[in-house]
Structures are given as structure tokens and as C-alpha cells.
Amino acid sequence: MTNKEKYRLLCNRESSLPLYSRDWWLDIVCGETQWDVLLVEEKERIIAALPIYTPHKGIISMPFYTQTMGPWFAPEPKDAKYTRTLGKHQAICKEFTEELKKYPHFLQNFNYLITDWLPFYWEGYKQTTRYTYLLKDIRDEKTLWDNMSPNIRRNITKAREKQGITVKRGISVNDFLSIQALTFERQQLSVPKGEEVLKELISVCKQRGQGDLWGAYDTEGNLHAVAFIAWQDSSAYYIAGGGDPELRSSGAHSLVLWEGIRFTAQFTTLFDFEGSMIPGVERFFREFGAIQTPFFTITRGKLSLLYKVWLKLKRWR
């Protein structure tokens, strides 16, 4: 049995694997033939995995619409000692870096739960700190509302009560993409390949009951803002979204996200905005009351053109 076959079986039974590292997600964003996985096993049990996207020979990079990848470690017993767990994880990462020597270029964003990148540092990798924003305990709606900035609360109230905007779930892909196209145009971006990936992600997430599209419409049927949110038990994720540049003052973008957060609270207690290094977007996420949370970009070799495209793709949100 190949590593990928073993990993698919693991994905079917292991709930702690992040959404972005699940086999069905990787099949879409990478293509079934352009991803693989490194495994560490102990007594025929997988104790760690590192999925990798290889768009070209010798290159490991990040696929579209995928915030993080990085190592996954099997959950330890609750009474496990920290020092033992840390040492074990470092030894596992040493095995990974040995296998990765055949790839001249490596670039991955590690999940924010990975706080120790020392084994990669020791092997000559470099690290850049990035940030996501997390809303915790999203089932406590009153606390969420109270923790928002006055500006976000005003925008939500204005959109709903003064602009007469209503949010609909399950909007068409074409409606969603029409707003995305306007946003790409404003940002002077065009990523048709990324759009095809996005279409398939939306379709599969809907089929699996793990994602949907939201749209904010005014009384005349104009679509002001959209959001694509995916989820699993451990977290919901703001994958993509945007607003009509001509209608940005309506407050609809705040409202559509608020309604998406409220809906996903039935599936999880955590909402991940995915973050941004762009000042305006960072401020928007922060003002929802979300907690700034660092994650690591780990690299070896020159920054790839693919990653630069991935960064541009995220700028439109």
C-alpha cells in the first residue's frame, strides 16, 4: 500500500486532521497526481504525516485557496508530558527533513498549532511569521457581538436596518464569481486557474455539507458582498469573499460575514478568518474581535513564482 493510500484511510478515520490537509481537499487544490504525503509510522500506526504539493519536479509549494499545510501529529494522551511530546515531535520532523532533502525547493505555511520549527531551522530552513485571526467560542453570540468594534456593529446594523440588505445562503456560483470578478478587476488581478479550483472547491464542499456561499442583496436585487465559508468540527474558515467596489459603503461585507459566522456555529466553536498582511484587511478582521494568531512560513531555496501568485490571489479578499 502506498503512502497516499494509507493517508486516505487515515483521513477517513482521524478527526484531528486539518481541513486543508484532507485528501479530498488536496485532490482539488493540487490535482490528484501533484500531491503526496510523507508518513512516520510506529507499530503499523501512523503517528505523523506531512502532505506535500509538488507542482514541478523538485519543488514543494502551496496550492491555491489553501492557507496552511505542514506536519500533523497524532494526538497524544492527555497526561503526556510536554517535554516528551516536544522531543518526539522534533525527532519526527528530523525524519521529515531527511526525506525532504531530495526537494531543492520547499515552501509551506504551517498550521498555527505548529509552534516549534526548530528541527527545520537546524537543517537550514528559514521562517517568516504571518498572522491569521481567530474567533473563539462562536456559539456565544452575545459575547461575540460585544467584542466587536463599534465600527463593525454599525456596519452590520446599517446594512440590515438602513440599507434593507438581507443575506441569503446557497447563492449561485455565478453570482459569487460576478462579485469576485469585480474585486479582481479593482485589484488588477486575473487568476483563471485559481478560479477553476475555486469552482470545484465550492461544488465539493456543498456536496459534502462542509461549505456554502453567502450573498448580501439589497431590496432591488443588487448583490453587494459575498463569502465562501468551509468548515469541519475543529474550525470554520473564510476561504474567499469580496464586495462590489461601487457598493462598499453599505456595510454588507460585515453583515455577510456575521451571518456566515452565526450559521457555522452549529458545526464548530472556532472561526478562522485566514488573516492577511494587508493593513486594511487585517484591520477589518481584527475589528470582529478576532485574536491575532501567528503561523510560520517555512522555506528552503528561493521564493517560488507560484507562491508569489498565491500571495496575490489572497490580496483581493
Sine and cosine of phi, psi and omega as CSV:
sin_phi,cos_phi,sin_psi,cos_psi,sin_omega,cos_omega
0.00,0.00,0.73,-0.68,-0.01,-1.00
-0.97,0.26,0.26,-0.97,0.06,-1.00
-0.85,0.52,-0.65,0.76,-0.03,-1.00
-0.92,0.40,-0.63,0.78,0.04,-1.00
-0.90,0.43,-0.68,0.73,0.05,-1.00
-0.89,0.46,-0.64,0.77,-0.03,-1.00
-0.92,0.39,-0.61,0.79,0.04,-1.00
-0.88,0.48,-0.63,0.77,0.05,-1.00
-0.91,0.41,-0.63,0.78,0.04,-1.00
-0.89,0.46,-0.68,0.73,0.00,-1.00
-0.87,0.49,-0.53,0.85,-0.02,-1.00
-0.95,0.32,-0.38,0.93,-0.11,-0.99
-0.86,-0.50,-0.19,0.98,-0.11,-0.99
-0.96,-0.29,0.93,-0.37,-0.06,-1.00
-0.98,0.21,-0.31,0.95,-0.08,-1.00
-0.99,0.15,-0.13,0.99,0.03,-1.00
-0.93,0.37,0.74,-0.67,0.01,-1.00
-0.89,0.45,0.43,-0.90,0.00,-1.00
-0.82,0.58,-0.71,0.70,-0.09,-1.00
-0.93,0.36,-0.24,0.97,-0.02,-1.00
-0.97,-0.25,0.09,1.00,-0.02,-1.00
-0.98,0.19,0.52,-0.85,-0.13,-0.99
-0.86,0.51,-0.65,0.76,-0.04,-1.00
-0.93,0.38,-0.58,0.81,0.06,-1.00
-0.91,0.41,-0.72,0.70,-0.01,-1.00
-0.90,0.45,-0.60,0.80,0.06,-1.00
-0.83,0.55,-0.61,0.80,-0.05,-1.00
-0.98,0.19,-0.81,0.59,-0.16,-0.99
-0.98,0.22,-0.41,0.91,-0.01,-1.00
-0.97,-0.24,-0.47,0.88,-0.25,-0.97
1.00,0.00,0.65,-0.76,-0.13,-0.99
-0.86,0.51,-0.44,0.90,-0.07,-1.00
-0.99,-0.12,-0.05,1.00,-0.10,-0.99
-0.93,-0.38,0.31,0.95,0.15,-0.99
-0.70,-0.71,0.44,-0.90,0.05,-1.00
-0.56,-0.83,-0.10,-0.99,-0.03,-1.00
-0.52,-0.86,0.67,-0.74,0.13,-0.99
-1.00,-0.08,0.69,-0.73,-0.04,-1.00
-0.83,-0.56,0.52,-0.85,0.21,-0.98
-0.85,-0.53,0.81,-0.58,-0.07,-1.00
-0.87,-0.49,0.47,-0.88,0.03,-1.00
-0.65,-0.76,0.90,-0.43,-0.05,-1.00
0.81,0.59,0.74,0.67,0.03,-1.00
0.89,0.45,0.31,0.95,0.06,-1.00
-0.89,-0.46,0.74,-0.67,0.02,-1.00
-0.96,0.27,0.86,-0.51,0.00,-1.00
-0.95,-0.32,-0.15,0.99,0.05,-1.00
-0.29,-0.96,0.48,-0.88,0.01,-1.00
-0.57,-0.82,0.54,-0.84,0.08,-1.00
-0.70,-0.71,1.00,-0.06,0.07,-1.00
-0.92,0.40,0.58,-0.82,-0.01,-1.00
-0.70,-0.72,0.64,-0.77,0.06,-1.00
-0.97,-0.25,0.84,-0.54,-0.07,-1.00
-0.85,-0.52,0.99,0.12,-0.03,-1.00
-0.93,0.37,-0.42,0.91,0.06,-1.00
-0.61,-0.79,0.37,-0.93,-0.03,-1.00
-0.85,0.53,0.77,-0.64,0.05,-1.00
0.99,0.14,0.02,1.00,-0.06,-1.00
-0.88,-0.48,0.79,-0.61,0.15,-0.99
-0.92,-0.39,0.80,-0.60,-0.06,-1.00
-0.58,-0.82,-0.18,-0.98,-0.02,-1.00
-0.97,-0.23,0.72,-0.69,0.06,-1.00
-0.99,0.17,0.20,-0.98,0.04,-1.00
-0.87,0.50,0.51,-0.86,0.15,-0.99
0.81,0.58,0.54,0.84,0.00,-1.00
-0.75,-0.66,0.94,-0.33,-0.11,-0.99
-0.95,0.32,-0.72,0.70,-0.09,-1.00
-0.61,-0.79,0.40,-0.91,0.17,-0.99
-0.71,-0.70,-0.89,-0.46,0.07,-1.00
1.00,0.09,-0.02,-1.00,-0.07,-1.00
-0.94,0.35,0.55,-0.84,0.20,-0.98
-0.88,-0.47,0.70,-0.71,0.04,-1.00
-0.89,-0.45,0.68,-0.74,0.06,-1.00
-0.86,0.51,0.67,-0.75,-0.02,-1.00
-0.84,0.55,0.66,-0.75,0.03,-1.00
-1.00,-0.03,0.39,-0.92,0.09,-1.00
-0.85,0.53,0.49,-0.87,-0.06,-1.00
-0.87,0.49,-0.47,0.88,-0.03,-1.00
-1.00,-0.07,0.17,0.99,0.00,-1.00
-0.91,0.41,0.67,-0.74,0.00,-1.00
-0.97,0.25,0.66,-0.75,-0.05,-1.00
-0.84,0.54,-0.72,0.69,-0.07,-1.00
-0.89,0.46,-0.60,0.80,0.03,-1.00
-0.93,0.36,-0.69,0.72,-0.01,-1.00
-0.90,0.44,-0.69,0.72,0.01,-1.00
-0.88,0.48,-0.71,0.70,0.02,-1.00
-0.89,0.46,-0.64,0.77,0.01,-1.00
-0.90,0.44,-0.71,0.71,0.00,-1.00
-0.91,0.41,-0.59,0.80,0.03,-1.00
-0.92,0.39,-0.63,0.78,0.04,-1.00
-0.91,0.42,-0.62,0.78,0.04,-1.00
-0.90,0.44,-0.70,0.71,0.00,-1.00
-0.90,0.43,-0.51,0.86,0.09,-1.00
-0.89,0.47,-0.65,0.76,0.08,-1.00
-0.89,0.46,-0.65,0.76,0.02,-1.00
-0.89,0.46,-0.72,0.69,-0.05,-1.00
-0.91,0.42,-0.50,0.87,0.09,-1.00
-0.90,0.44,-0.71,0.70,0.00,-1.00
-0.93,0.37,-0.49,0.87,-0.06,-1.00
-0.98,0.20,-0.11,0.99,-0.03,-1.00
-0.89,0.45,-0.36,0.93,0.00,-1.00
-0.99,0.16,-0.06,1.00,0.05,-1.00
-0.95,-0.32,0.93,-0.36,-0.03,-1.00
-0.90,0.44,-0.48,0.88,-0.04,-1.00
-0.86,-0.52,0.72,-0.69,0.04,-1.00
-0.67,-0.74,0.75,-0.66,0.13,-0.99
-0.51,-0.86,0.87,-0.49,0.08,-1.00
-0.59,-0.81,0.57,-0.82,0.24,-0.97
-1.00,-0.01,0.84,-0.55,0.02,-1.00
-1.00,0.07,0.57,-0.82,0.10,-1.00
-0.81,0.58,0.57,-0.82,-0.05,-1.00
-0.88,0.48,-0.29,0.96,0.06,-1.00
-0.96,0.30,-0.30,0.95,0.06,-1.00
-1.00,0.07,0.98,-0.22,-0.08,-1.00
-0.97,-0.23,-0.12,0.99,-0.05,-1.00
-0.88,-0.47,0.94,-0.34,0.05,-1.00
-0.93,-0.36,0.24,0.97,-0.04,-1.00
-0.81,0.58,-0.67,0.74,0.00,-1.00
-0.85,0.52,-0.50,0.86,0.04,-1.00
-0.98,0.19,-0.62,0.79,0.08,-1.00
-0.86,0.51,-0.69,0.72,-0.02,-1.00
-0.89,0.46,-0.37,0.93,0.00,-1.00
-0.98,-0.20,0.22,0.98,0.13,-0.99
1.00,-0.07,0.12,0.99,0.06,-1.00
-0.97,0.26,0.33,-0.94,0.06,-1.00
-0.90,-0.43,0.32,-0.95,-0.06,-1.00
-0.70,-0.71,0.66,-0.75,0.16,-0.99
-0.83,-0.56,0.73,-0.68,0.01,-1.00
-1.00,0.04,0.78,-0.63,0.10,-1.00
-0.86,-0.51,0.06,-1.00,-0.07,-1.00
-0.69,-0.72,0.64,-0.77,0.24,-0.97
-0.91,-0.41,0.11,-0.99,0.04,-1.00
-0.78,-0.62,0.79,-0.61,-0.11,-0.99
-0.89,-0.45,0.71,-0.71,0.21,-0.98
-0.98,-0.21,0.84,-0.55,-0.03,-1.00
-0.97,-0.26,0.46,-0.89,0.01,-1.00
0.80,0.61,0.83,0.56,-0.07,-1.00
-0.95,0.31,-0.08,1.00,0.07,-1.00
-0.98,0.19,-0.23,0.97,0.06,-1.00
-1.00,-0.01,0.99,0.15,-0.15,-0.99
-0.90,0.44,-0.61,0.79,-0.02,-1.00
-0.89,0.45,-0.71,0.71,0.01,-1.00
-0.91,0.42,-0.63,0.77,0.06,-1.00
-0.84,0.54,-0.75,0.66,-0.03,-1.00
-0.89,0.46,-0.69,0.72,-0.02,-1.00
-0.91,0.42,-0.53,0.85,-0.05,-1.00
-0.99,0.15,-0.21,0.98,0.04,-1.00
-0.93,0.36,0.41,-0.91,0.11,-0.99
-0.95,0.33,0.46,-0.89,0.07,-1.00
-0.82,0.58,-0.53,0.85,-0.02,-1.00
-0.90,0.43,-0.71,0.71,0.01,-1.00
-0.92,0.40,-0.67,0.74,0.03,-1.00
-0.88,0.48,-0.66,0.75,0.04,-1.00
-0.89,0.45,-0.67,0.75,0.00,-1.00
-0.89,0.46,-0.69,0.73,0.00,-1.00
-0.89,0.45,-0.73,0.69,-0.01,-1.00
-0.90,0.43,-0.67,0.74,0.01,-1.00
-0.88,0.47,-0.73,0.69,-0.03,-1.00
-0.88,0.48,-0.68,0.74,-0.10,-0.99
-0.98,0.19,-0.71,0.71,-0.15,-0.99
-0.99,-0.11,-0.57,0.82,-0.04,-1.00
-0.99,-0.11,-0.59,0.81,-0.02,-1.00
-1.00,-0.04,-0.19,0.98,0.00,-1.00
0.91,0.41,0.51,0.86,-0.05,-1.00
-1.00,0.07,0.69,-0.72,0.07,-1.00
-0.87,-0.50,0.53,-0.85,-0.02,-1.00
-0.97,-0.25,0.76,-0.65,0.01,-1.00
-0.90,-0.43,0.70,-0.71,0.09,-1.00
-0.99,-0.12,0.54,-0.84,0.02,-1.00
0.99,0.12,0.47,0.89,0.02,-1.00
-0.92,0.38,0.27,-0.96,-0.05,-1.00
-0.95,0.30,0.45,-0.89,0.07,-1.00
-0.88,0.48,-0.62,0.79,-0.01,-1.00
-0.89,0.46,-0.66,0.75,0.06,-1.00
-0.89,0.46,-0.69,0.72,0.02,-1.00
-0.86,0.51,-0.75,0.66,-0.07,-1.00
-0.93,0.37,-0.44,0.90,0.03,-1.00
-0.90,0.43,-0.64,0.77,0.05,-1.00
-0.95,0.30,-0.62,0.79,0.05,-1.00
-0.86,0.50,-0.66,0.76,0.00,-1.00
-0.89,0.47,-0.64,0.76,0.03,-1.00
-0.90,0.44,-0.62,0.78,-0.01,-1.00
-0.94,0.33,-0.66,0.75,0.08,-1.00
-0.87,0.50,-0.65,0.76,-0.01,-1.00
-0.89,0.46,-0.67,0.74,0.03,-1.00
-0.89,0.45,-0.60,0.80,-0.01,-1.00
-1.00,0.05,-0.01,1.00,-0.03,-1.00
0.84,0.55,0.73,0.69,0.01,-1.00
-0.85,-0.53,0.51,-0.86,0.10,-1.00
-0.53,-0.85,0.93,-0.37,-0.04,-1.00
-0.76,-0.65,0.97,0.26,-0.07,-1.00
-0.87,0.49,-0.59,0.81,0.02,-1.00
-0.90,0.44,-0.68,0.74,0.05,-1.00
-0.88,0.48,-0.55,0.84,0.00,-1.00
-0.91,0.40,-0.63,0.77,0.02,-1.00
-0.91,0.42,-0.63,0.77,0.07,-1.00
-0.88,0.48,-0.69,0.72,-0.01,-1.00
-0.88,0.47,-0.68,0.73,0.02,-1.00
-0.85,0.53,-0.71,0.70,-0.03,-1.00
-0.93,0.36,-0.62,0.79,0.05,-1.00
-0.86,0.50,-0.72,0.69,0.00,-1.00
-0.86,0.51,-0.73,0.69,-0.03,-1.00
-0.88,0.48,-0.74,0.67,-0.07,-1.00
-0.94,0.33,-0.65,0.76,0.03,-1.00
-0.87,0.49,-0.65,0.76,0.05,-1.00
-0.90,0.44,-0.70,0.71,0.00,-1.00
-0.87,0.49,-0.61,0.79,-0.03,-1.00
-0.99,0.11,-0.10,1.00,-0.09,-1.00
0.92,0.38,0.55,0.83,-0.04,-1.00
-0.80,-0.59,0.37,0.93,0.03,-1.00
-0.01,-1.00,0.36,-0.93,0.02,-1.00
-0.31,-0.95,0.16,-0.99,0.02,-1.00
-0.94,-0.34,0.65,-0.76,0.08,-1.00
-0.87,-0.50,0.58,-0.82,0.07,-1.00
-0.66,-0.75,0.60,-0.80,0.00,-1.00
-0.95,-0.31,0.90,-0.43,-0.08,-1.00
-0.91,-0.42,0.59,-0.81,0.12,-0.99
-1.00,0.00,-0.01,-1.00,-0.10,-1.00
-0.92,0.40,-0.31,0.95,0.03,-1.00
-1.00,-0.08,0.07,1.00,0.04,-1.00
1.00,0.05,0.14,0.99,0.04,-1.00
-0.97,0.23,0.71,-0.70,0.00,-1.00
-1.00,-0.02,0.91,-0.42,-0.08,-1.00
-1.00,0.01,-0.69,0.73,-0.12,-0.99
-0.46,-0.89,0.42,-0.91,-0.04,-1.00
-0.67,-0.74,0.34,-0.94,0.07,-1.00
-0.49,-0.87,0.65,-0.76,0.15,-0.99
-0.92,-0.40,0.89,-0.46,-0.03,-1.00
-0.85,-0.53,0.73,-0.69,0.08,-1.00
-0.88,-0.48,0.35,-0.94,-0.06,-1.00
-0.44,-0.90,0.32,-0.95,0.26,-0.97
-0.56,-0.83,-0.08,-1.00,-0.09,-1.00
-0.85,0.53,-0.60,0.80,-0.12,-0.99
-0.99,0.16,-0.40,0.92,-0.08,-1.00
-0.15,-0.99,0.42,-0.91,0.24,-0.97
-0.96,-0.29,0.46,-0.89,-0.11,-0.99
-0.72,-0.69,0.74,-0.67,0.12,-0.99
-0.99,0.12,0.99,-0.17,-0.12,-0.99
-0.99,0.16,-0.70,0.71,-0.06,-1.00
-0.36,-0.93,0.40,-0.92,0.02,-1.00
0.05,-1.00,-0.02,-1.00,0.01,-1.00
0.22,-0.97,-0.08,-1.00,-0.03,-1.00
-0.59,-0.81,0.36,-0.93,0.09,-1.00
-0.92,0.38,0.86,-0.51,-0.04,-1.00
-0.84,0.54,-0.47,0.88,-0.02,-1.00
-0.98,0.20,-0.24,0.97,-0.09,-1.00
-0.85,-0.53,0.39,0.92,-0.14,-0.99
-0.93,0.37,-0.38,0.92,-0.08,-1.00
-0.99,0.17,-0.04,1.00,-0.08,-1.00
-0.97,0.25,-0.30,0.95,-0.07,-1.00
1.00,0.10,0.11,0.99,-0.11,-0.99
-0.92,0.40,-0.52,0.85,-0.03,-1.00
-0.90,0.43,-0.63,0.77,0.06,-1.00
-0.91,0.42,-0.67,0.74,-0.03,-1.00
-0.91,0.41,-0.68,0.73,-0.06,-1.00
-0.92,0.40,-0.58,0.81,0.05,-1.00
-0.95,0.33,-0.65,0.76,0.03,-1.00
-0.85,0.53,-0.71,0.71,0.01,-1.00
-0.93,0.36,-0.57,0.82,0.07,-1.00
-0.91,0.42,-0.65,0.76,0.04,-1.00
-0.90,0.45,-0.72,0.69,0.00,-1.00
-0.87,0.50,-0.64,0.77,-0.02,-1.00
-0.92,0.38,-0.71,0.70,-0.09,-1.00
-0.95,0.31,-0.20,0.98,0.03,-1.00
-0.89,0.46,-0.32,0.95,0.04,-1.00
-0.97,0.25,-0.24,0.97,-0.05,-1.00
-0.95,-0.32,-0.43,0.90,-0.12,-0.99
-0.42,-0.91,0.20,-0.98,0.04,-1.00
-0.96,-0.29,-0.01,1.00,-0.12,-0.99
-0.81,-0.59,0.67,-0.74,0.06,-1.00
-0.82,-0.57,0.81,-0.58,-0.04,-1.00
-0.95,-0.32,0.91,-0.41,0.02,-1.00
-0.96,0.27,-0.17,0.99,-0.06,-1.00
0.96,0.28,-0.20,0.98,0.13,-0.99
0.96,0.30,0.09,-1.00,0.04,-1.00
-0.26,-0.96,0.51,-0.86,0.10,-1.00
-0.99,-0.12,0.06,1.00,0.01,-1.00
-1.00,0.04,0.80,-0.60,-0.13,-0.99
-0.79,0.61,-0.74,0.67,-0.05,-1.00
-0.91,0.42,-0.65,0.76,0.00,-1.00
-0.94,0.33,-0.66,0.75,0.03,-1.00
-0.85,0.52,-0.70,0.72,-0.01,-1.00
-0.90,0.43,-0.65,0.76,0.00,-1.00
-0.86,0.50,-0.73,0.68,0.01,-1.00
-0.92,0.40,-0.69,0.73,-0.02,-1.00
-0.87,0.49,-0.60,0.80,-0.06,-1.00
-0.94,0.33,-0.18,0.98,0.15,-0.99
-0.97,0.25,-0.05,1.00,-0.04,-1.00
1.00,0.01,0.20,0.98,-0.04,-1.00
-0.96,0.27,0.47,-0.88,-0.06,-1.00
-1.00,-0.05,0.81,-0.59,0.07,-1.00
-0.90,0.43,0.79,-0.61,-0.08,-1.00
-0.72,-0.70,0.86,-0.51,-0.05,-1.00
-0.97,0.22,0.51,-0.86,0.21,-0.98
-0.62,-0.78,0.32,-0.95,-0.17,-0.99
-0.96,-0.27,0.70,-0.71,0.26,-0.97
-0.99,-0.13,0.88,-0.47,-0.06,-1.00
-0.95,-0.30,0.79,-0.61,-0.07,-1.00
-0.71,-0.70,0.43,-0.90,0.24,-0.97
-0.59,-0.81,0.76,-0.65,-0.10,-1.00
1.00,-0.02,-0.05,-1.00,-0.05,-1.00
-0.96,0.28,0.49,-0.87,0.06,-1.00
-0.88,0.47,0.81,-0.59,-0.11,-0.99
-0.98,0.21,0.45,-0.89,0.11,-0.99
-0.87,0.49,-0.60,0.80,0.01,-1.00
-0.87,0.50,-0.64,0.77,-0.01,-1.00
-0.94,0.34,-0.58,0.82,0.06,-1.00
-0.89,0.46,-0.63,0.77,0.07,-1.00
-0.90,0.43,-0.66,0.75,0.02,-1.00
-0.87,0.49,-0.67,0.74,0.03,-1.00
-0.90,0.44,-0.66,0.75,0.03,-1.00
-0.90,0.44,-0.62,0.78,0.00,-1.00
-0.86,0.51,-0.56,0.83,-0.04,-1.00
-0.98,0.20,-0.26,0.96,-0.12,-0.99
-0.94,0.35,-0.39,0.92,-0.10,-0.99
-0.97,0.24,-0.26,0.97,-0.13,-0.99
-0.94,0.34,0.00,0.00,0.00,0.00
